[in-house]
Amino acid sequence: MAAAASERVETNPAGKSDSPASSVVIVDLGKQKRKEIKELRKGTGKLMDEVRDTLAELRGNGTISSTAEPVVLIVREKLRKPKMWF
């Protein structure tokens, strides 16, 4: 699966050496609903599927090694729309 328009992936953004201690994968999933974030924390749901697909794609391309584990997820919760009470 190709990276979605709202998804940004960076590998080793600081430009440091490719030693195992400094290889970090950052997956920016953008703004998401509260429910989706809760499911992600449990390791389930649509966002977890996106993370798995992204890692599989990066491993397939050879961007990261097949044993790479460090993953940092950046997710911002969408603001709720105010309800009008009359």
N, C-alpha and C positions, 0 to 999 in steps of 0.2 A: 504494500500500500504506500503510495506517495505521501509525503508530508502535506498536511492540510494547510490552507492559507493562514489559519490562525495559529499554527504550530511552528515554532522556531527551534531548531536543533543546533547546538554548538558543541564542538569537541575541542577541549583544551583551549578555551578562549584567551587565556593569558599569554599564549605563545611560548610556554615553558617547554622543557624537554618532555619526551614521551615515556618517562619512567612510570612504572605502575602506580607509584604514590601520587603522581600529579595528573594522571589521566582521569579526567572527570567529564561526564556527559551531562549536559544541561538541556532539558526538554521544557520549553515554554509552551504551556497549554492555553495560555490566555485566560480571559474571564470565563468562568463556568458557574453553573447553578449550584446552590448549596447542597442539594441532594446528590449531585454528581461528585462533589468534593468528599462528602461523607462516604460514598461508596468506594471512592479511590482510596481513602484511608483504610478501609476494610480489605482492600485488595481485589475488589470486584467492580463491575460496571463498565460503562462505555469508555471512560477515561483510562482505565487500566488496560483495556483492549488496545487503545491508541498507543500507550506506552510500550506494550509488548510488540505491537506491529512496528513501531519506530525502531526499537532495539533490534528486532529481527532484520529489518532493512539495513541498518547500520552494520550489523554483523555480516550480512550477505555481501555488502559492498566492500567489506574489508576496512571500513573506517575505524571500527573498534575491534578488539580481539574477541574471540568467542567466549573468553573467560572473564571479560570485563564486568564488574558488578556495580561500581559506584554510579548512582543515578540521582540527580537533583531535579526535583519537579518544582516548577514555579507556577502556581495557580492563584488567580485572584477571583474572589467571589463577586458575582454580579450583584449590584445593588437591587434591592427589592423596589418595585414600583409602589409608591404610596397609595393606599386605598382611600377612597373618598368616603367619608362618613357624613351623611346628611340626616 
